[in-house]
């Protein structure tokens, strides 16, 4: 499919893509680049790349596909590094969880003869690093493409690439992507981080009981709140506008709920919880709920524990979720 592919950032997502490229022979040569020498050495030892380098600028020379898989906050430095070294006609894409700011950070460094097609696989786990990647990560999940220029042949080539990885592909504007992800992913993470944060600020005795009785709901939030702090800091700050908008709506709904409880509005609460239960059924029907046969976003429940019902991403035994 490609002569030479460069993956910049060999963590969970980058190393999973490297495994996909290797397994399906999607490139004659696969170059891995990462700022961390340890990560470079590990990727080579795992045999998931043909060559590896910590020199980001050189890594893209002669590649017809470049995939950026670093936290969104590092995009500008990657753009600066690869500027001028990209091959004419190359496709450059990414996997960042926020699209408008990602485009803003990278676009100034890309000349008009480069096909810039940002992307975001809605698949992941709370684990990081090249050891955490696995080839089935994208199977049955959505990948959203937000092309900067409407270059149909290149978009179709990238779509085929993701389909070989097992993903379903949708094209939309970066702004629409960011709004959808603010509600489906970024707000749930913000809530999880906050709930777990509230619990950790409780007095010691109560805190140990929170851990002890965590299977009653809290545990599912701890899994989400265990996600990579760098990545999530970058997501919250780079999708600020959409996230604050959704947060405002959420706060209003929360106040409504508070009022209903205070005023014993039993019917209101019952109807509300019935509606949300229906959403869960729709998620299952859409094949986006737990997938016991795959690997995951969250640690697998221990024997005797209840199934994780509130995972916001994919649930795969042994591994974990997505952003
Ligand atoms: P990860 O496992 O932490 O891997 C990121 C890798 O990029 C690390 O090895 C990191 O090195 C390296 N890196 C950081 N800055 C760099 C730079 N300037 N140049 C080259 N390499 C650099 O992260 P990930 O989970 O794969 O996430 C990568 C991207 O995928 C993010 O943009 C995220 O938003 C997106 N994404 C993540 C998920 C998910 O669930 N994890 C899902 C969908 C999309 P150091 O460790 O030394 O910093």
Boltz pocket constraint, residues with backbone or C-beta under 6 A from the ligand:
constraints:
  - pocket:
      binder: B
      contacts: [[A, 8], [A, 9], [A, 10], [A, 11], [A, 12], [A, 13], [A, 14], [A, 33], [A, 34], [A, 35], [A, 36], [A, 39], [A, 56], [A, 68], [A, 69], [A, 70], [A, 71], [A, 72], [A, 74], [A, 77], [A, 78], [A, 95], [A, 96], [A, 97], [A, 98], [A, 120], [A, 121], [A, 122], [A, 123], [A, 124], [A, 125], [A, 126], [A, 127], [A, 128], [A, 129], [A, 130], [A, 228], [A, 231], [A, 235], [A, 321], [A, 322], [A, 323]]
      max_distance: 6.0
